[in-house]
Amino acid sequence: MRIALATDAWLPQVNGVVRSLSATLEELVRRGHSVETVTPDRFLTVPMPGYSEIRLAMAPRFGVRRMLDRAAPQLVHIATEGPIGWAARGWCLSRSVPFTSAFHTRFPEYAAVRTGISAERFWPIMQRFHAQSSAVLVSTRSLAGELARRGITHTLPWSRGIDHDLFKPHGPRHPALTALPGPVLLNVGRVAPEKNLEAFLEARVPGSKVVVGDGPALESLKRRYPEVHFLGAMRGEELASAYRAADCFVFPSRTDTFGLVVIEALACGVPVAAYPVTGPIDILGEDGRGVDLKVVCPAGAIDADLEAAIEGALAIAREDAAALGDLYSWERATDQFLAAITAAVKAAQEDVASAAA
């Protein structure tokens, strides 16, 4: 199949969206599909306000149209609601080419944190963007339910996976973490206001707190929490070794749509503590044993009291955490992605045939 992937989130950004798209692209190519990428690195860009490391394409409309005209895709998957995403959407509508979209990020809530404007003001933009998509791909059941309540009902599942050659329970452990008094409590991700890191950093629990990641709130949090170990961004083997050196992975975010770092930590044998919200509740379930993919023993702890969740997670065996993480794969996730886009192409072809009859 000839596919185009249009996204405003791309390398060298380090986040779950980029890792998900990169892994899916690799798997699609491995299976013999032709994929044209329409990404910010192909345009003149400017820093995104408040997130200088994220660069947005400037006036990409005509460039996107040229790229897609040349590629002539059977379908375009639009991953983000940014300038490239809107330009690709416009091209698809003008050329009658089917497109799928994805809801990776709670843009209304993130925008509300940054602007002080109610998230309700931004939801009509999301509804308009996704309204004519053949299907909106979502990572969890609870997110699908939330979008349905917002009038976005045409969702299909697209879960996430991990690189099991990298994220595994056995291997080196990062020396910066192993040298700390235990238990070692770890968080990995963007250091940004919407990640609710203060809930973790202010939790009254024993041990050492470690944050791996970079972002706009990093310097502020360093000043406010001098006792916390901020180690900066990590990738690859170094990141895997940091997971393995932790005793508990703490995920305080209430706004993530999935939480790829949660399953990475689990796969490295690290029990997870989190709130009962979209993302962790869909991975761990209320009993910690999983939802769509289930295991016998709890792999993490979910609680409205984060301190209680941490206490519960620290009592979980590492092998039980690894058992749940081992069930997630990019092969399975890509099967879901292909099922969604294949259905969209088939429906478009049937519409053309019906119109010609």
TIVOZA-107458 format. One line per field, with one value per residue (C-alpha): residue in one letter; residue number from 1; x, y, z. Coordinates in steps of 0.02 Angstrom, whole numbers, plus 50000, padded with zeros to 5 digits. Each point is the difference from the previous one (the first is absolute). Last residue first. Example, Ala and Ser with C-alpha at 12.3 -4.5 7.8 and 13.67 -1.06 7.14 Angstrom:
2
code = S, A
pos = 2, 1
c1 = 50684, 49931
c2 = 49947, 49828
c3 = 50357, 50033
This chain:
357
code = A, A, A, S, A, V, D, E, Q, A, A, K, V, A, A, T, I, A, A, L, F, Q, D, T, A, R, E, W, S, Y, L, D, G, L, A, A, A, D, E, R, A, I, A, L, A, G, E, I, A, A, E, L, D, A, D, I, A, G, A, P, C, V, V, K, L, D, V, G, R, G, D, E, G, L, I, D, I, P, G, T, V, P, Y, A, A, V, P, V, G, C, A, L, A, E, I, V, V, L, G, F, T, D, T, R, S, P, F, V, F, C, D, A, A, R, Y, A, S, A, L, E, E, G, R, M, A, G, L, F, H, V, E, P, Y, R, R, K, L, S, E, L, A, P, G, D, G, V, V, V, K, S, G, P, V, R, A, E, L, F, A, E, L, N, K, E, P, A, V, R, G, V, N, L, L, V, P, G, P, L, A, T, L, A, P, H, R, P, G, H, P, K, F, L, D, H, D, I, G, R, S, W, P, L, T, H, T, I, G, R, R, A, L, E, G, A, L, S, R, T, S, V, L, V, A, S, S, Q, A, H, F, R, Q, M, I, P, W, F, R, E, A, S, I, G, T, R, V, A, A, Y, E, P, F, R, T, H, F, A, S, T, F, P, V, S, R, S, L, C, W, G, R, A, A, W, G, I, P, G, E, T, A, I, H, V, L, Q, P, A, A, R, D, L, M, R, R, V, G, F, R, P, A, M, A, L, R, I, E, S, Y, G, P, M, P, V, T, L, F, R, D, P, T, V, T, E, V, S, H, G, R, R, V, L, E, E, L, T, A, S, L, S, R, V, V, G, N, V, Q, P, L, W, A, D, T, A, L, A, I, R, M
pos = 357, 356, 355, 354, 353, 352, 351, 350, 349, 348, 347, 346, 345, 344, 343, 342, 341, 340, 339, 338, 337, 336, 335, 334, 333, 332, 331, 330, 329, 328, 327, 326, 325, 324, 323, 322, 321, 320, 319, 318, 317, 316, 315, 314, 313, 312, 311, 310, 309, 308, 307, 306, 305, 304, 303, 302, 301, 300, 299, 298, 297, 296, 295, 294, 293, 292, 291, 290, 289, 288, 287, 286, 285, 284, 283, 282, 281, 280, 279, 278, 277, 276, 275, 274, 273, 272, 271, 270, 269, 268, 267, 266, 265, 264, 263, 262, 261, 260, 259, 258, 257, 256, 255, 254, 253, 252, 251, 250, 249, 248, 247, 246, 245, 244, 243, 242, 241, 240, 239, 238, 237, 236, 235, 234, 233, 232, 231, 230, 229, 228, 227, 226, 225, 224, 223, 222, 221, 220, 219, 218, 217, 216, 215, 214, 213, 212, 211, 210, 209, 208, 207, 206, 205, 204, 203, 202, 201, 200, 199, 198, 197, 196, 195, 194, 193, 192, 191, 190, 189, 188, 187, 186, 185, 184, 183, 182, 181, 180, 179, 178, 177, 176, 175, 174, 173, 172, 171, 170, 169, 168, 167, 166, 165, 164, 163, 162, 161, 160, 159, 158, 157, 156, 155, 154, 153, 152, 151, 150, 149, 148, 147, 146, 145, 144, 143, 142, 141, 140, 139, 138, 137, 136, 135, 134, 133, 132, 131, 130, 129, 128, 127, 126, 125, 124, 123, 122, 121, 120, 119, 118, 117, 116, 115, 114, 113, 112, 111, 110, 109, 108, 107, 106, 105, 104, 103, 102, 101, 100, 99, 98, 97, 96, 95, 94, 93, 92, 91, 90, 89, 88, 87, 86, 85, 84, 83, 82, 81, 80, 79, 78, 77, 76, 75, 74, 73, 72, 71, 70, 69, 68, 67, 66, 65, 64, 63, 62, 61, 60, 59, 58, 57, 56, 55, 54, 53, 52, 51, 50, 49, 48, 47, 46, 45, 44, 43, 42, 41, 40, 39, 38, 37, 36, 35, 34, 33, 32, 31, 30, 29, 28, 27, 26, 25, 24, 23, 22, 21, 20, 19, 18, 17, 16, 15, 14, 13, 12, 11, 10, 9, 8, 7, 6, 5, 4, 3, 2, 1
c1 = 48871, 50137, 49947, 49993, 50174, 50071, 49917, 50064, 50178, 49985, 49936, 50145, 50128, 49927, 49991, 50183, 50044, 49920, 50062, 50174, 50006, 49936, 50131, 50128, 49960, 50022, 50168, 50051, 49989, 49920, 49984, 50174, 49950, 49874, 50124, 50136, 49896, 49975, 50187, 50038, 49896, 49873, 50014, 50076, 49846, 49884, 50101, 50010, 49812, 49969, 50109, 49906, 49832, 49870, 50074, 50066, 50137, 50112, 50035, 49868, 50004, 49913, 50026, 49881, 50007, 49841, 49991, 50155, 50037, 50018, 49830, 49921, 50071, 50186, 50004, 49830, 50011, 50175, 49942, 49836, 49997, 50010, 50159, 50168, 50130, 50093, 50102, 50170, 50049, 50075, 49842, 49899, 50106, 49978, 49813, 49983, 50116, 49874, 49874, 49828, 49895, 50101, 49905, 50002, 50188, 50072, 50092, 50118, 50112, 50055, 50160, 50108, 50165, 49914, 49917, 50166, 50083, 49863, 50029, 50187, 49970, 49895, 49966, 50025, 49945, 50060, 50055, 49894, 50033, 49876, 50065, 50009, 49811, 49947, 50157, 50007, 49814, 50022, 50146, 49905, 49831, 50028, 50056, 50128, 49992, 50049, 49935, 50065, 49928, 50098, 49926, 49857, 49830, 49918, 49948, 50053, 50104, 49867, 49854, 50115, 50027, 49825, 50049, 49905, 50133, 50143, 50150, 49970, 50018, 50075, 49958, 50097, 49988, 50157, 49965, 50135, 50148, 50084, 50154, 49892, 49921, 50156, 50073, 49863, 49959, 50071, 49892, 49852, 49824, 49977, 49976, 50128, 49971, 49819, 49975, 49831, 49819, 49848, 49813, 49900, 49814, 49869, 49900, 49851, 49909, 50074, 49850, 50088, 49922, 50069, 50172, 49994, 49944, 50139, 50123, 49936, 50024, 50180, 50124, 49888, 49991, 49870, 49918, 49951, 50043, 49868, 49960, 50179, 50051, 49828, 49986, 50176, 49965, 49835, 50101, 50107, 49879, 49954, 50182, 49968, 50127, 50145, 50117, 50128, 49896, 49849, 50103, 50053, 49820, 49936, 50148, 49972, 50127, 50002, 49828, 50031, 49941, 49948, 49992, 49909, 50050, 49864, 50131, 49938, 49956, 50167, 50096, 49909, 50037, 50184, 50006, 49913, 50121, 50152, 49946, 49958, 49860, 50113, 50013, 49921, 50000, 49982, 49925, 50025, 50150, 50043, 50181, 50023, 49832, 50036, 50167, 49936, 49847, 50105, 50115, 49852, 49921, 50157, 49984, 50140, 50029, 50003, 50154, 49992, 50157, 49933, 49848, 49912, 49962, 50046, 50168, 49996, 50023, 50049, 49941, 50055, 50056, 49821, 49934, 49906, 50057, 49962, 49973, 50006, 49945, 50110, 49975, 50167, 49944, 49845, 50101, 50124, 49860, 49912, 50158, 50030, 49818, 49996, 50169, 49947, 49836, 50082, 50125, 50176, 49998, 50144, 49897, 49816, 49840, 49910, 49944, 49942, 50028, 49964, 49954, 50018, 49944
c2 = 50129, 50132, 50068, 49825, 49958, 50160, 49967, 49821, 50062, 50121, 49862, 49886, 50137, 50034, 49814, 49981, 50151, 49926, 49822, 50065, 50096, 49850, 49885, 50136, 49989, 49812, 50012, 50146, 49886, 50002, 49835, 50010, 50150, 49895, 49863, 50128, 50070, 49825, 49964, 50157, 49942, 50124, 50073, 50163, 50024, 50004, 50132, 50103, 49987, 50052, 50153, 50039, 50003, 49977, 49825, 49884, 49875, 49904, 49831, 49905, 49810, 49888, 50104, 50090, 50086, 50097, 50052, 49970, 49917, 50157, 49974, 50159, 49968, 50008, 50059, 50084, 50074, 50063, 50090, 50083, 50030, 49896, 50086, 49915, 49886, 49881, 49844, 49995, 49840, 50080, 49958, 50091, 50157, 50000, 49968, 50155, 50105, 49983, 50095, 49987, 50156, 50102, 50130, 49941, 49980, 49933, 49848, 49931, 49855, 49897, 49913, 50085, 49936, 49908, 50160, 50093, 49859, 50010, 50187, 49976, 49861, 50111, 50177, 50116, 50178, 50089, 49922, 50099, 49925, 50073, 50081, 50172, 50002, 50180, 50050, 49842, 50016, 50172, 49945, 49851, 50081, 50028, 49823, 49864, 49822, 49879, 50044, 49907, 49995, 49912, 49899, 50020, 50074, 50166, 50044, 50177, 49950, 49881, 50120, 50139, 49902, 50040, 49964, 50152, 50118, 49926, 49888, 49883, 49818, 49876, 49988, 49892, 49952, 49918, 49908, 50021, 50110, 50051, 49919, 49884, 50152, 50087, 49829, 49959, 49815, 49883, 49859, 49889, 50069, 50044, 50162, 49995, 49838, 50010, 50161, 50059, 50002, 50112, 49979, 50056, 49974, 50078, 50159, 50068, 50077, 50173, 50088, 50054, 49857, 49886, 50076, 49949, 49824, 49978, 50066, 49872, 49859, 50043, 50044, 50097, 50003, 50118, 49921, 50056, 50177, 50128, 50055, 49990, 50181, 50072, 49908, 50051, 50183, 49988, 49937, 50156, 50114, 49859, 49993, 50165, 50136, 50017, 49999, 49863, 49885, 50024, 49959, 49835, 49959, 50039, 49910, 49837, 49907, 49845, 50008, 49923, 50035, 49896, 50067, 49959, 50090, 50107, 50119, 50160, 49909, 49912, 50160, 50094, 49862, 50004, 50188, 49981, 49864, 50097, 50154, 49901, 49876, 49849, 49823, 50019, 49833, 50028, 49867, 49935, 50112, 50100, 50034, 50148, 50078, 49969, 50089, 50146, 50022, 49996, 50134, 50108, 49992, 50004, 50181, 49984, 49824, 49988, 49967, 49915, 50037, 50175, 49933, 50152, 50072, 49872, 50042, 50047, 49887, 50007, 49835, 49821, 49972, 50035, 49834, 49935, 49819, 49897, 49815, 49856, 49837, 49845, 49928, 50070, 50170, 49991, 49942, 50144, 50126, 49930, 50015, 50179, 50048, 49930, 50073, 50170, 49998, 49937, 50141, 50047, 50129, 49978, 49932, 50028, 50078, 50107, 49843, 49943, 49816, 49956, 49824, 49904, 49821
c3 = 49453, 50005, 50169, 50073, 49934, 50073, 50168, 50000, 49969, 50145, 50115, 49950, 50033, 50173, 50044, 49951, 50108, 50155, 49979, 49964, 50164, 50098, 49924, 50037, 50186, 49999, 49913, 50110, 50151, 50173, 50094, 50077, 50103, 50093, 50046, 50042, 50143, 50071, 49986, 50100, 50147, 50067, 50177, 49935, 49890, 50151, 50092, 49842, 49973, 50181, 49975, 49839, 50089, 49863, 49984, 49865, 50043, 49883, 49920, 50098, 49983, 49872, 49843, 49883, 49830, 49962, 50183, 50106, 50167, 50106, 50082, 49932, 49828, 49963, 49820, 49985, 50176, 49958, 49843, 50048, 50188, 50159, 50063, 49984, 50079, 49884, 50039, 49912, 49909, 49846, 49902, 50134, 49979, 49812, 50025, 50108, 49891, 49858, 50104, 49919, 49973, 50124, 50103, 50181, 50011, 50163, 49927, 50133, 49949, 50151, 50051, 49870, 49929, 49856, 49940, 49999, 49903, 49868, 49983, 49976, 49875, 49888, 50052, 50148, 50037, 50156, 50164, 50124, 50173, 50125, 50160, 49918, 49971, 49965, 49907, 49896, 49968, 49923, 49893, 49930, 49966, 49813, 49963, 50026, 50062, 50136, 50174, 50153, 50176, 50136, 50142, 50122, 49953, 50034, 49823, 49954, 49848, 49937, 50010, 49938, 49840, 49938, 49818, 49938, 50069, 49898, 50032, 49856, 50049, 50121, 50186, 50122, 50183, 50069, 50162, 50044, 50037, 49836, 49921, 49893, 49919, 49934, 49958, 49872, 50008, 49869, 49932, 50041, 50017, 49816, 49903, 49859, 49906, 50051, 49903, 50062, 49947, 49990, 49972, 49850, 50029, 49886, 50026, 49903, 50150, 50015, 50078, 50160, 50098, 49864, 50030, 50183, 49958, 49873, 50130, 50124, 49876, 49966, 49862, 49882, 49811, 49928, 49849, 49825, 50053, 49955, 50179, 50066, 49975, 50037, 50166, 50049, 49963, 50095, 50152, 50017, 50093, 50119, 50056, 50091, 49964, 50123, 49851, 50035, 50111, 49886, 49847, 50081, 50043, 49825, 49918, 50090, 49895, 49892, 49919, 49830, 49824, 49851, 49825, 49840, 49840, 49923, 49928, 50084, 50161, 50006, 49965, 50138, 50126, 49950, 50031, 50169, 50055, 49940, 50099, 50159, 50040, 50002, 49930, 49830, 49908, 49815, 49887, 49824, 49988, 49843, 50054, 49883, 50041, 50184, 49997, 49897, 50112, 50158, 49929, 49954, 50172, 50107, 50059, 50128, 50065, 50189, 50106, 50169, 50102, 50037, 50090, 50075, 49829, 49867, 49925, 49815, 49849, 49816, 49930, 49966, 50181, 50054, 49929, 49848, 49994, 49844, 50042, 49877, 50083, 49994, 50174, 50060, 49937, 50109, 50152, 49984, 49980, 50153, 50105, 49943, 50029, 50177, 50047, 49933, 50096, 50159, 50010, 49947, 49861, 49877, 49915, 49966, 50064, 49871, 49909, 49829, 49958, 49819, 49950, 49838, 50034
